[in-house]
Amino acid sequence: AGTSFSSLIRWSLYNPGAKFLDPVTYNAVVTSHALVMIFFFVMPVMIGGFGNWLIPLMLQVADMQFPRLNAFSFWVLPGSLYLMLMSNIVKNGVGAGWTIYPPLSTYSYHGVCMDLAILSLHLAGISSIFSSINFMVTISNMRSVGGHLLALFPWSIKVTSFLLLTTLPVLAGGLTMLLTDRHFNTS
């Protein structure tokens, strides 16, 4: 999905005068491309996928510390991705930029599509938080007997998990405030 959005962007920029995409649709495609690539490729695949594959191998253990939490964090993502893709179909799509810029994300610009995107980002954040907790606990508790020295990859996953645990609740708070601004005029 992210690659197809990127292809649409490139095709639109290839011939600027051709008007392949109108400006509103172009903004929605750029926003969707960024959100899909960040929250549904880089975080789950590059960190979660490779981490779930390589961390147990590098620590010489059979599985992650909490396999059910791992499965939950995986199975939340398809629903979240579905909501993100549905936000493109409803009305004109989310064209507020990958930062969900507040003046452009108000209810007067975007209706239900922005609510779907916010819910999708909340679910993707919950998935990443649970996955990060699992990585940190696994790396801290499941070292082999003589394994007081960790390789660089488990250290990088542990540091990245710590950063995700500190930043994703802030993102969730910002998204919740944006949702209350949109529906309850909290400013």
N, C-alpha and C positions, 0 to 999 in steps of 0.2 A: 504494500500500500504506500509506504514512504517513497519507494523508488518510482512508482507510477505518478505520485504527486510531483516528484522531482522532474520526471519526464515532461509532465504538463507545463511546469514552470519553464523548463529549457525550451520547449517547443514554442511557448508564447514569447519568449525573449529572442528566439531565433529570427523572427520576422516582426519587428515592433509595430509596423503599420498594418499588419494583417488582422488585428483584433481577434485573435484566436480565443482569448478569454477576456470577458469584460472586467473592469477594475474590481468590482465587488467579488466576483468569482476568483480572480487572481489572488486577492488578499486572503480569501478563504482557503485556497489551495496552498499558499505559502504558510499560513498558520497551521494547517493540518499536517503538512510535510514536517514542519519543525516539531510539533507535539508528538507525532507518531515516531519520528526518528529518535527523539530524546527519551520519551517515556515508554516506548514499546520496542525499541531496538537497543539503544546503548545501555540503558539500565538493566532490562531483563536479560538480554542475550549476552552482551559483552561481560557483564558482571555476574548475573545470576546463572546463566547457562555455562559459561566457562568455569565459574566458581564452583558450581555443583558438580561439575565433571572433574576438575583438577584438585580441589581442596581435599576430598577424601583420598585421592591417590597420593598426594604429597604428604599427607599426615599418616598414611598407611592405616586407614580405618575403613570399615565397611560402608558407612553411610554418614550423612550429616547427623548432628546431635538430635534434632527434632524433625524426623522425616514427614510427619503429618503437617507441621507448620510449613515445611517446604512445599508440600503438595497444595496446601491452601493458598500460599502465595503464588503458586503457578496457576491454579485454576481461577483465581480472581482476574487474571490478566485477559483472557478471552472476552469476558463480559465487559471489561473496561474498554478494550479495543473496539468491541461492537458499539458501545455508546459513543466512542470518539468518531467512528465512521458514520454513525447515524446522525451525529451533529452536523455533518456536511450535507446530508440529504434534506434535513429540515430547513425550510425557508432558503436563505442564501448561504448558509454555512457560517462558521465562526471566522470572521476576518479581523480579529483584534491583535494579531501578531503573536509570536510565541511567548511573549511575556504577559499576554492577556491584559493589554494596556487598559487601565480603568476608564478613561473617557470613551474608548471605543467598545468597551465591554458592558456598557450600561444597557438597561432594558430598552431604551429608545432606539438603540442601534441593532441589537440582537435580542431575539426573543427566546424561545425554548431551546434553540440550538446551543446557546451559551450555557444554559443550565445543564444540558447533556454533557457538554465538554467539561464543565466544572465537576460534575459527578464522576465522569470518567477519570479525571486527574486525581480526585480523592481516592478512588479505588486503586489506581496505579500506585499512588503513594502508600496506601495501606499494604499493598503487595510488597513494595520495596522495603518498607519498614520491617515487616515480618521476616523477609529474606535477610536483611541486614542483621537482625537479632540472631537469626540462626547461624549466620557466618561468624559473627563475633563469639558466640558461645562455643561453636564447634572448634574454632581455631584456639580459643583460650583453654578449653577443657579436654580436648581429645588429642593432644600431642602424644607421640609415642614415648616410651620410657626414656630413651636417650636423646630425645628430640628437643633439647632446650634451645637449639638454634633453628630458626625457621628460615625457609627459603624466601626469596624476595616476593614471589607471587602471593603466598598467604599473608605476608605483611601488607602488601598493597591492597588486598581484598579487605583486610581488617581495618586499615586506615580509611578506605573508601566507605566501608560499612559504617564506621564511626561518623564520617562526614554526612552520609545519608541520614543517619539517625538524628543528627543535629539540625539538618536543613529541611527535611521533609515535613516535620510538624510545623515549622514556620510557614512553609508553602501551604499546608492544609489550613492554617489559621488565616492566611491571606485570602485563600479561596473562599473560606467561610465568611469572612468579612465582605468579600465581593458579592457573595450570594445574598447576604443580609442587606447590602447596599441596593442590590437590584430589586429585591422584593419587599423590603420593609423601610426603605429610604433612611437608613441609619447614618449615612455620610461618614 
